[in-house]
């Protein structure tokens, strides 16, 4: 297990939000930082925490997106080749983000069109930066008995569910998966253990789970369920972002488990 830290940026500021609240005009905020994204990237670098993610939460093509992108680029410069970046990424702009210092690009909406997997765009993406530079964000919400992948900043539910067959197929185009449990993201009410179980039973390429981790005991549960192979992101619960869980204790705990 590895700790994958995060930097979520909205309206040009580092924030933590309730994931399910995000839409084109607003988001329910848990925390708004007075520090720039480069501060957090520098902190993660000094703690040797690579492979975390920077997410631009605004809608591409807006002034707010450009303000958030500017912050993201500062973070990439502060920790070159140490973090992934997502939010409005496609085959055209992915090479720019790699050149700007990202180790990987994180992609969701570009590879899903009209609720279905778009193989043409997947292949374009691989052609632009290579499979080894791609993280597919398969963040999902529960519907019925399954978990279905969401796109467009978690606003739209696709027809694609998290199954072994889906993960096998998507793994052909990605180096890693990032999976937020959207229904619990930012709420600090506990993890989606059924989803974790599904991921742990597959687990063929690195997976980072995010959503609902609030206690050190949750890390133990995730580590046990994931057999030490599922990595973890923690946002709103961390003291860095106004929560009660100490960043230093999380780092120490996961290093102990590893």
C-alpha positions as CSV (number, residue, x, y, z in Angstrom):
1,X,0.0,0.0,0.0
2,X,1.1,3.5,-0.8
3,X,-0.2,6.9,0.2
4,X,-1.1,8.9,-2.8
5,X,-1.7,12.5,-1.8
6,X,-4.0,14.9,-3.6
7,X,-4.3,18.5,-4.7
8,X,-7.9,19.4,-5.8
9,X,-8.2,22.8,-7.4
10,X,-11.4,24.7,-8.0
11,X,-11.8,28.4,-9.1
12,X,-8.0,28.8,-8.8
13,X,-7.8,27.6,-5.2
14,X,-6.9,24.4,-3.5
15,X,-10.1,23.0,-2.0
16,X,-11.7,19.9,-0.6
17,X,-15.3,19.5,-1.7
18,X,-18.1,17.0,-1.4
19,X,-17.7,15.1,-4.7
20,X,-21.4,14.5,-5.4
21,X,-22.1,18.3,-5.0
22,X,-20.0,19.4,-7.9
23,X,-21.7,20.9,-11.0
24,X,-21.1,23.6,-13.5
25,X,-21.8,26.5,-11.2
26,X,-21.0,25.5,-7.6
27,X,-19.7,22.9,-5.2
28,X,-20.2,22.3,-1.5
29,X,-16.8,23.1,0.1
30,X,-15.3,21.4,3.1
31,X,-12.1,23.5,3.0
32,X,-10.5,26.3,1.0
33,X,-6.8,26.8,1.4
34,X,-4.9,30.1,1.6
35,X,-1.9,28.3,0.2
36,X,-1.1,27.7,-3.4
37,X,-1.0,24.3,-5.0
38,X,2.8,24.4,-5.2
39,X,3.0,24.5,-1.4
40,X,1.3,21.1,-1.2
41,X,3.4,19.7,-4.1
42,X,6.5,20.8,-2.3
43,X,5.3,19.1,1.0
44,X,4.6,15.9,-0.8
45,X,8.0,16.0,-2.5
46,X,9.8,16.6,0.8
47,X,8.0,13.5,2.2
48,X,9.0,11.4,-0.8
49,X,5.3,10.8,-1.7
50,X,5.2,10.3,-5.5
51,X,2.2,9.3,-7.6
52,X,-0.3,11.6,-6.0
53,X,-2.8,13.5,-8.1
54,X,-3.7,17.0,-9.0
55,X,-7.3,17.4,-10.2
56,X,-8.7,20.5,-11.9
57,X,-12.3,20.6,-10.9
58,X,-13.6,23.4,-13.2
59,X,-15.3,23.0,-16.6
60,X,-12.8,23.2,-19.4
61,X,-13.1,26.3,-21.6
62,X,-14.0,28.6,-18.7
63,X,-12.0,31.4,-17.0
64,X,-12.2,29.4,-13.8
65,X,-10.6,26.4,-15.5
66,X,-7.7,28.5,-16.7
67,X,-7.2,29.9,-13.2
68,X,-7.1,26.4,-11.8
69,X,-4.8,25.2,-14.5
70,X,-2.3,27.9,-13.7
71,X,-2.2,26.6,-10.1
72,X,-1.8,23.1,-11.3
73,X,1.1,24.0,-13.5
74,X,2.8,25.6,-10.5
75,X,2.4,22.4,-8.6
76,X,3.8,20.3,-11.5
77,X,6.9,22.6,-11.5
78,X,7.3,22.3,-7.8
79,X,7.4,18.4,-8.0
80,X,8.5,17.5,-11.5
81,X,7.7,14.0,-12.6
82,X,6.2,13.3,-9.1
83,X,2.5,13.8,-9.6
84,X,-0.4,12.9,-12.0
85,X,-2.8,15.5,-13.4
86,X,-6.4,15.3,-14.4
87,X,-9.3,17.5,-15.4
88,X,-10.1,18.3,-19.0
89,X,-7.3,16.0,-20.4
90,X,-7.5,14.6,-23.9
91,X,-5.1,13.3,-26.6
92,X,-4.3,16.9,-27.8
93,X,-3.3,18.5,-24.5
94,X,-1.9,15.4,-22.7
95,X,1.6,15.8,-24.2
96,X,1.7,19.4,-22.9
97,X,0.9,18.2,-19.3
98,X,3.7,15.6,-19.5
99,X,6.1,18.3,-20.8
100,X,5.0,20.6,-17.9
101,X,6.2,18.0,-15.4
102,X,3.4,15.4,-14.9
103,X,4.5,11.8,-14.6
104,X,1.0,10.7,-15.8
105,X,-2.2,12.2,-17.1
106,X,-5.6,11.2,-15.6
107,X,-8.4,10.8,-18.0
108,X,-12.1,10.1,-17.7
109,X,-14.6,12.0,-19.8
110,X,-12.5,11.9,-23.0
111,X,-12.7,8.1,-23.2
112,X,-16.4,7.9,-22.5
113,X,-18.9,9.3,-25.1
114,X,-22.6,9.0,-24.7
115,X,-22.2,6.8,-21.7
116,X,-20.1,4.2,-23.4
117,X,-16.4,3.5,-23.8
118,X,-14.9,5.2,-26.8
119,X,-12.1,3.0,-28.1
120,X,-11.1,5.5,-30.8
121,X,-10.2,8.1,-28.2
122,X,-8.5,5.6,-26.0
123,X,-6.2,4.6,-28.8
124,X,-5.6,8.3,-29.6
125,X,-4.6,8.9,-26.0
126,X,-2.2,6.0,-26.0
127,X,-0.7,7.3,-29.3
128,X,-0.2,10.7,-27.8
129,X,1.6,9.9,-24.6
130,X,1.9,6.1,-24.3
131,X,0.1,3.6,-22.1
132,X,2.7,4.0,-19.4
133,X,1.8,7.6,-18.9
134,X,-2.0,7.1,-18.5
135,X,-4.1,6.8,-15.4
136,X,-7.8,6.1,-16.2
137,X,-10.1,7.6,-13.6
138,X,-12.9,5.1,-13.2
139,X,-14.7,6.9,-10.3
140,X,-18.1,5.5,-9.8
141,X,-21.4,5.6,-8.0
142,X,-23.7,2.8,-6.9
143,X,-26.8,2.0,-9.1
144,X,-28.8,-1.0,-8.2
145,X,-26.4,-3.9,-7.4
146,X,-23.4,-2.4,-9.2
147,X,-21.0,0.6,-9.4
148,X,-21.2,2.6,-12.6
149,X,-18.4,4.9,-13.9
150,X,-19.2,8.6,-13.9
151,X,-17.9,11.3,-16.2
152,X,-17.9,15.1,-16.5
153,X,-16.7,15.8,-13.0
154,X,-18.9,13.0,-11.7
155,X,-22.1,14.6,-13.0
156,X,-23.0,12.0,-15.6
157,X,-23.4,8.2,-15.0
158,X,-22.3,6.0,-17.9
159,X,-23.6,2.6,-18.9
160,X,-20.3,1.0,-17.9
161,X,-20.1,-0.8,-14.5
162,X,-17.1,-1.9,-12.5
163,X,-16.6,-5.5,-13.4
164,X,-13.6,-7.8,-14.0
165,X,-14.3,-7.6,-17.7
166,X,-14.4,-3.8,-17.7
167,X,-11.2,-3.6,-15.7
168,X,-9.5,-6.1,-17.9
169,X,-10.3,-4.1,-21.0
170,X,-9.4,-0.7,-19.6
171,X,-6.1,-2.0,-18.3
172,X,-5.0,-2.5,-21.9
173,X,-4.8,1.3,-22.2
174,X,-3.6,2.4,-18.7
175,X,-0.7,2.1,-16.3
176,X,-3.0,2.7,-13.3
177,X,-6.6,3.3,-12.2
178,X,-7.8,6.1,-9.9
179,X,-11.2,5.3,-8.4
180,X,-13.2,7.6,-6.3
181,X,-16.3,6.3,-4.5
182,X,-18.3,9.3,-5.4
183,X,-21.2,8.7,-3.1
184,X,-18.9,8.9,0.0
185,X,-16.2,11.3,-1.4
186,X,-15.6,14.2,0.9
187,X,-18.3,13.2,3.5
188,X,-16.0,11.4,6.0
189,X,-18.7,8.9,6.7
190,X,-16.8,5.7,6.0
191,X,-15.6,3.8,2.9
192,X,-17.4,1.9,0.2
193,X,-16.2,-1.5,1.4
194,X,-18.2,-3.5,-1.2
195,X,-16.4,-1.5,-4.0
196,X,-13.0,-2.1,-2.3
197,X,-13.8,-5.8,-2.3
198,X,-14.5,-5.8,-6.0
199,X,-11.3,-4.0,-6.7
200,X,-9.2,-6.2,-4.5
201,X,-10.5,-9.4,-6.2
202,X,-9.2,-8.1,-9.5
203,X,-6.1,-6.0,-8.8
204,X,-4.0,-6.6,-11.9
205,X,-2.5,-3.0,-12.3
206,X,-2.1,-0.4,-9.5
207,X,-5.3,1.0,-8.2
208,X,-5.7,4.1,-6.0
209,X,-8.9,4.2,-3.9
210,X,-10.4,7.5,-2.6
211,X,-13.6,8.1,-0.6
212,X,-14.6,8.1,3.0
213,X,-11.3,7.4,4.7
214,X,-11.4,9.2,8.0
215,X,-9.6,7.2,10.6
216,X,-6.2,5.4,10.9
217,X,-8.3,2.2,11.4
218,X,-9.8,2.7,7.9
219,X,-6.3,2.4,6.5
220,X,-5.9,-0.9,8.3
221,X,-9.2,-2.1,6.8
222,X,-8.3,-1.0,3.3
223,X,-4.9,-2.6,3.6
224,X,-6.4,-5.9,4.8
225,X,-9.2,-6.0,2.2
226,X,-6.8,-5.0,-0.6
227,X,-4.1,-7.4,0.5
228,X,-1.7,-4.4,0.7
229,X,-2.0,-3.8,-3.1
230,X,-4.6,-1.0,-3.2
231,X,-3.2,2.5,-2.6
232,X,-5.1,5.2,-0.8
233,X,-5.9,8.9,-1.2
234,X,-7.2,11.0,1.7
235,X,-8.6,14.5,1.3
236,X,-11.0,16.2,3.6
237,X,-10.2,14.1,6.6
238,X,-6.5,15.3,6.6
239,X,-5.4,18.1,8.9
240,X,-3.8,19.7,5.8
241,X,-7.4,20.3,4.6
242,X,-9.1,21.1,7.9
243,X,-9.7,17.5,9.0
244,X,-8.7,15.7,12.2
245,X,-6.4,13.0,10.7
246,X,-2.8,14.1,11.0
247,X,-0.8,14.0,7.8
248,X,2.3,12.9,9.6
249,X,0.5,10.0,11.3
250,X,-1.0,8.8,7.9
251,X,2.5,8.9,6.3
252,X,4.0,6.9,9.3
253,X,1.1,4.5,9.4
254,X,1.3,3.6,5.7
255,X,5.1,3.3,5.8
256,X,4.7,0.9,8.7
257,X,2.2,-1.2,6.7
258,X,4.4,-1.2,3.7
